[in-house]
């Protein structure tokens, strides 16, 4: 009687060695280490074929959840801390964002760039909370997320990292426009107004990039333009709505960033009006960030290869 042989192969995702009876060759298996599904090869030493995640239907009710659900989340009693936190950031930057208290001593000028420090802290904290809002909405949270930015070096790291990642998402979205412009300039072709159209089209990638970073999907997927474009095409209408809300909110925030309480010829009424605009723009941006999270919750299964998480790399046997 012949003994049944064993087929050994490496998981195509994490590299762990997996063993199967030879009669299961060609069947679909699941790695016990990283949960990846693959096809068992015909004999040991051959590569296992990775089974791509299967697309699923979108969840219904996106627009209602994005608008009505987000409004309810803002009104939820557990959201008050987050709203007060963001309002405090807006007021803090409104009062101190343009201050330079440097003074001159004999042979030395101590730099007290309060405005730069206020801008860094405000931008970092607000970017961090925006990412948390996207993640919380993706996980079907009923309110805005809790405010837990850490303390000491952890807080400082979160501020710097959030500033950096937020800017990276925007630059990665605009990178194709730069390459296209450089390519045409190399051949002596001036794009003119077409360049701005290309920039606007590239900005469609920005909400997707923000979601990738917020959901802790491998960061390099912001450069997988093939997956990004495929996901956008498959969900064009809801994604266009998400993008328009995000860009509109960003535009309002950008316009209000240059308005400070110490502005020339600004009376009390004008200063209060500018402060209200600053607070409204911050709330609008948080609203847009939550819509991004809702979009991911409803449509991420349509293009699962873009959103699948990266498991820890643990090759070999235990």
C-alpha positions in Angstrom: 0.0 0.0 0.0 1.4 3.4 -1.1 1.8 6.0 1.6 0.3 9.4 0.8 2.9 12.1 0.2 2.8 15.6 1.7 3.0 18.8 -0.3 4.9 21.6 1.4 4.7 25.2 0.1 5.3 28.7 1.4 2.3 31.0 2.0 2.5 33.6 -0.9 1.7 36.4 1.6 3.6 35.9 4.8 6.1 33.1 3.8 5.1 30.6 6.4 5.6 26.9 5.5 2.3 25.1 5.1 1.8 21.3 4.6 -1.0 19.4 3.0 -1.8 15.9 1.9 -1.1 15.3 -1.8 -4.8 14.6 -2.5 -5.6 18.3 -1.8 -3.4 19.6 -4.7 -5.3 22.2 -6.6 -7.7 22.9 -3.7 -8.1 26.3 -2.0 -6.4 26.5 1.4 -6.1 29.2 4.1 -2.9 30.1 5.9 -3.3 29.7 9.7 -0.8 32.5 10.3 -2.2 35.4 8.2 -5.5 34.0 7.0 -4.5 34.4 3.3 -6.3 32.1 0.8 -4.3 30.4 -1.9 -4.3 27.4 -4.3 -2.2 24.4 -3.2 0.5 23.5 -5.8 0.7 20.1 -7.4 4.0 19.2 -5.6 6.5 20.5 -3.0 8.8 23.3 -4.2 6.3 24.9 -6.5 4.8 28.3 -5.7 1.3 28.6 -4.3 -1.0 30.8 -6.3 -2.4 33.7 -4.3 -6.2 33.8 -4.4 -7.4 37.4 -4.8 -10.0 38.7 -2.4 -13.4 38.6 -3.9 -15.4 41.8 -4.5 -18.8 42.1 -2.8 -21.8 44.4 -3.2 -21.9 47.9 -1.7 -23.9 48.5 1.4 -27.1 50.5 0.8 -28.0 53.9 2.2 -24.7 55.7 1.7 -26.1 59.2 1.2 -28.4 59.0 4.1 -25.7 57.8 6.4 -23.2 60.3 5.0 -25.5 63.3 5.6 -28.1 62.4 8.2 -25.9 59.9 10.0 -23.0 62.4 10.2 -25.3 65.1 11.6 -26.6 62.7 14.2 -23.0 61.8 15.1 -22.2 65.5 15.7 -25.2 65.9 17.9 -24.4 62.8 19.9 -23.6 63.5 23.6 -20.2 61.7 23.4 -19.1 64.0 20.5 -19.0 67.1 22.7 -15.5 66.5 23.9 -14.2 66.2 20.3 -16.1 69.3 19.2 -14.7 71.3 22.1 -11.2 70.0 21.4 -11.4 71.1 17.7 -13.0 74.4 18.7 -10.2 75.1 21.2 -7.6 74.4 18.5 -9.3 76.8 16.2 -9.5 79.6 18.8 -5.8 78.9 19.9 -4.6 79.3 16.3 -6.9 82.3 15.7 -5.4 84.2 18.7 -1.7 83.1 18.4 -1.2 81.9 14.8 0.5 85.1 13.6 2.4 86.1 16.8 6.2 86.6 16.8 7.4 87.6 20.2 11.1 87.5 19.3 13.1 90.3 20.9 16.7 91.6 20.5 19.4 91.5 23.1 23.0 92.9 22.6 24.5 90.5 20.0 21.6 88.0 20.2 17.9 87.7 19.2 16.0 85.0 21.0 13.5 83.5 18.6 10.0 83.2 20.1 8.1 82.3 17.0 4.8 81.6 18.8 2.8 81.7 15.6 4.8 78.9 14.0 4.6 76.7 17.1 0.8 77.4 17.4 0.4 76.5 13.7 2.3 73.2 14.0 0.4 72.1 17.2 -3.0 73.1 15.7 -2.4 71.5 12.3 -0.9 68.3 13.8 -3.7 67.8 16.4 -6.4 68.6 13.9 -4.9 66.3 11.3 -4.7 63.5 13.9 -8.3 64.0 14.9 -9.4 64.0 11.3 -7.7 60.7 10.7 -9.4 59.3 13.9 -12.7 60.6 12.6 -12.3 58.7 9.3 -11.4 55.5 11.1 -14.2 55.8 13.6 -16.8 56.3 10.8 -15.4 53.3 9.0 -16.0 51.2 12.1 -19.6 52.4 12.2 -19.1 54.7 15.2 -22.2 56.6 16.3 -20.3 59.7 17.5 -17.1 61.5 16.9 -14.0 59.6 18.3 -12.6 60.1 21.8 -9.8 62.6 22.2 -6.7 60.6 23.3 -3.6 62.1 21.6 -1.3 60.9 24.2 1.1 62.8 26.4 4.8 63.9 26.3 6.8 62.4 23.5 3.8 60.4 22.3 1.8 63.6 21.8 4.7 65.3 20.1 5.2 62.2 17.8 1.5 62.2 16.9 1.6 65.9 16.0 4.6 65.6 13.8 3.5 62.3 12.2 0.0 63.6 11.5 1.4 66.8 9.8 3.7 64.7 7.7 1.2 62.1 6.6 -1.5 64.6 5.9 0.8 66.5 3.5 2.0 63.2 2.0 -1.5 62.3 1.0 -2.0 65.6 -0.8 1.4 65.5 -2.5 0.8 61.9 -3.6 -2.5 62.9 -5.2 -0.8 65.8 -7.1 2.2 63.8 -8.2 0.8 62.5 -11.5 0.0 66.1 -12.5 3.6 67.1 -11.9 4.9 64.1 -13.9 2.5 64.9 -16.8 3.5 68.5 -16.8 7.2 67.7 -16.7 6.8 65.2 -19.6 5.1 67.7 -21.8 7.7 70.4 -20.9 10.4 68.0 -21.9 9.0 68.0 -25.4 8.5 71.7 -25.4 4.7 71.6 -25.1 3.0 74.2 -22.9 -0.1 72.8 -21.3 -1.5 76.2 -20.4 -5.0 75.9 -18.8 -5.0 72.1 -19.3 -2.6 71.8 -16.5 -5.2 73.1 -14.0 -7.7 70.6 -15.3 -5.2 67.8 -14.7 -4.6 69.1 -11.2 -8.3 69.1 -10.4 -8.6 65.5 -11.7 -5.6 64.5 -9.6 -7.3 66.0 -6.5 -9.9 63.2 -6.9 -7.3 60.9 -5.4 -6.9 62.9 -2.2 -9.9 61.5 -0.1 -8.8 58.0 -1.1 -5.3 58.7 0.1 -6.6 60.1 3.4 -8.6 57.0 3.9 -5.6 54.7 3.2 -3.5 56.4 5.9 -6.4 56.7 8.4 -7.4 53.0 8.1 -3.7 51.9 8.5 -3.7 50.2 5.1 -0.1 49.9 3.8 0.9 53.5 3.1 2.5 52.7 -0.3 -0.9 52.0 -1.8 -1.3 55.8 -2.2 1.0 55.2 -5.1 -1.0 52.3 -6.5 -2.8 54.5 -9.0 -4.2 51.5 -10.9 -6.1 50.4 -7.8 -7.1 53.9 -6.9 -8.5 54.7 -10.3 -10.3 51.3 -10.4 -12.0 52.0 -7.1 -13.0 55.5 -8.2 -14.5 54.3 -11.5 -16.5 51.5 -9.8 -18.0 54.0 -7.2 -17.8 57.2 -9.3 -21.0 59.0 -8.1 -20.6 58.4 -4.3 -16.9 59.0 -4.5 -17.4 62.3 -6.5 -19.8 63.4 -3.8 -17.2 62.5 -1.1 -14.5 64.4 -3.0 -16.6 67.5 -3.6 -17.4 67.7 0.1 -13.7 67.2 1.1 -12.4 69.8 -1.4 -15.1 72.3 -0.4 -14.3 71.9 3.3 -10.5 72.2 2.6 -11.1 75.3 0.6 -13.1 77.0 3.4 -10.4 76.0 5.9 -7.6 77.3 3.6 -9.4 80.7 3.2 -9.9 81.0 6.9 -6.3 80.1 7.9 -5.1 83.6 7.0 -7.6 85.4 9.2 -6.4 86.3 12.7 -7.7 88.4 15.6 -4.9 90.9 15.2 -5.8 91.7 11.6 -5.5 95.4 10.8 -8.6 97.5 11.2 -10.6 94.6 12.7 -13.0 95.6 15.4 -14.7 93.4 17.9 -17.6 92.5 15.7 -15.3 91.7 12.8 -13.0 89.6 15.0 -16.0 87.6 16.3 -17.2 87.1 12.7 -13.8 85.8 11.6 -13.7 83.5 14.6 -17.1 82.1 13.8 -15.9 81.5 10.2 -12.8 79.7 11.6 -15.0 77.5 13.9 -17.5 76.7 11.1 -14.7 75.7 8.7 -13.2 73.3 11.3 -16.6 71.7 11.8 -17.2 71.4 8.1 -13.9 69.7 7.6 -14.7 67.2 10.3 -18.0 66.6 8.7 -16.2 65.9 5.4 -13.8 63.5 7.1 -16.6 61.5 8.5 -18.1 61.2 5.0 -14.8 59.7 3.8 -15.1 57.1 6.6 -18.7 56.4 5.7 -17.7 56.0 2.0 -15.1 53.4 3.0 -17.7 51.5 5.1 -20.2 51.3 2.3 -17.9 50.7 -0.7 -14.5 49.2 0.4 -15.7 45.7 -0.5 -16.2 46.6 -4.1 -12.4 46.9 -4.5 -11.0 44.7 -1.6 -7.5 44.5 -3.0 -7.0 48.2 -2.2 -8.2 48.0 1.4 -7.0 44.7 2.6 -4.6 45.1 5.6 -1.0 44.0 5.7 -0.5 41.2 8.3 2.8 41.0 10.2 5.6 39.3 8.3 6.5 36.0 10.1 8.1 33.6 7.6 9.1 30.1 8.5 7.9 27.6 11.1 7.3 28.5 14.8 
